[in-house]
Amino acid sequence: MRISFVSAEAAPYAKVGGLADVAGSLPQALAALGHEVTLYLPLHGQIDRSRFGIPAKGQTRSVPFGARKARVSYPETTRDGVRVVFVDNAKLIARERVYGAADDNKRYAFFCRAVFEALRESPPDVVHAHDWHAALLIPLVARARSMRATATVFTIHNLAYQGRTSADVLKLIGLPRARLPIEDPGECNPMARAIATADIVSTVSEQYAKEILTPEFGERLEALLRSRGRRLAGIVNGIDVVSFDPATDPSIPAHYSASDPSGKARDKAALQREGSLTIDATAPVFGVVGRLVEQKGVDLLTAAAPGLLSSGGQLVVLGSGDPAYEAKWRDLAARSAGKLWLTLGFDAALAQRIYAGSDLFLMPSRFEPCGLGQLISFRYGTIPVVHAVGGLAETVRDADADPVKGNGFSFSRYAADAFADAIVRATARFRAGGAPWRGLVERVMREDHSWNASARRYVDLYKKAARLRRAS
């Protein structure tokens, strides 16, 4: 099949969160299965053109935008069998950051129209758009007579971010202003419009696909999603097992594998040394890589940290987010010398060293569509402690409840004491050490969380979308 991926971010070009990991690795897995895949990305200002061999110029098109037309260039390159096309317009597309510009609503609406203009010249079999930034492409394709045979798939990576904005953006890109029942007067909800229009709606775990049908997780769209229930599917994400491989990772001091995990102890000592922590092989090191925001359970993490540290644990935190929580963590770090290493911001290489050097990995997310942190931690032999929700519930099996197949520790009730109990249980298992702990580490490292199985499920989803499109 000819498949066109459309995303606001993709590794390694521009990465903010898990969406980039998916858009940067699933296309390669599909190409490896023999499909012709093209990935469309905005040419953000932060993308290093020379590093990635992106040409200075590409094919140009005149793209309608309101009462005028804008010239867009489409420079392209190829990576691992995937054609990568960048949408380049200095005035309407290029911003230094992927998200956070005042005109993001118009910027991504224009991105959708610019991709549409490229696709309509040679329609693919499937258009696969990701999250609200690419959502308005779905109704554009659905309304185009020249693309009546093109199936559409829309993937929800996080339902909480819907791109709600003024309905004026619809006129700018040539869509009718007719309001959906879920929209407020004068509002455009890009995600809702994609959900209502796509041949197939998917999300990034089967558990999350069930959760978003409820008021607790549905973010006001649960009724719309239930109406599309027969076209809704959940497929758990995979990870790039080449980039995340402790046997070859250039970012970590010592390499290791499931068959010879001895290098992990050296990575732990190196992490303790780098973070000015007490170098102690018997102290459990807990890693955190993620945003310090409510969705990621920062309230539980903040409540649990003092007890974790006072019981002899060490904590390495990499992330940024809510300024109030950042201030609390700076204060805690100042009072916890030798026990807590805090880095506000993001550093991809440091993240790898945290995965490799930690014994346990904390993910107390309030909700989590899929989560990649726990999958990466498995790869590095680091045992996750998670809230059993969304993709975390689907991928992490509590080792106390299932001693044979367990691969982590989890808690069901979203509360500080429940999280603290899971940490205590995980700490006890680590301190007991011996064959049980080594067996747990080696077991999680042998799990297959590559894209192989998930990519095949996406192919089946594309075939279903094509059947539905033909039938309609």
Summary of the structure (lengths in Angstrom):
residues: 472
radius of gyration: 22.7
end to end distance: 19.7
largest distance: 70.7
contacts: 1670
relative contact order: 0.11
helix: 40%
strand: 20%
